[in-house]
Amino acid sequence: QVQLVESGGALVHSGGSLSLSCTASQFTLDYYAIGWFRQAPGREREGVSCIGSGDAGSYDYADSVKGRFTISRDNDKNTIYLQLNKLLPEDTAVYYCAADLTPFRHVCLLNENEYDHWGLGTQVSVSS
């Protein structure tokens, strides 16, 4: 059964850093576009970053996180990382990773409708 598991969320002070991980069972993440999304209390879920499949996969970031967040892939560990730097209180949210299960999609999109399978999320809280 396809399963995505996020980890790495925590409570940090403003300006701090976190590294979120998204691991998968039963499928190889490198074959698929993977997205990170977040949802803050009382707000709609929004796209944060995504990475396309394979070595030629594209990257994309929401304007609000450009220059602060970095997405990467470790194929040996079958894991997608999201490095969060210079965190702000407005980054507080539950962060989800999601997979677009159409294989070999090199161009990723920050549109949640493109993603078929979701993890349960990890909480990131940033204090001021």
C-alpha positions, 0 to 999 in steps of 0.5 A: 500500500502506498504510504507517505510519511512526513517528519521533522516538524517542531516548535522553533523560534523566529529565524530558526531552521528545520528540515522536513522529510517525506519518505515513502513505502511501496513506491520509488519517489524518484519516479514521481513529482512530489509536492509540499503543502501547508495548512495553517489554522483557519486557512486554506491549504497552500502549495509550498514547493515541489520537485519533478521526477528524475534528475531533470525534474523541475523545482518550484516554490511559493513566493512567500518561501523563495530564498528561505526554503529548499527542496531536495531529493535523496534517492538512496534514502527514497526521501524528499527533504524540505529545508526551512530556513529563516522561519517566520511565525506565518510559516506555522502550519501543518506541512504535508507531502504529496505524490503525483502518481503519474510516473515520470512527470518532470515538471511539477506544479504547485496545485494540490489537484495534481496530487493523488496521494497525501501523507498525514502531515507534520506540525511546524510552529514558529514562535515570535 
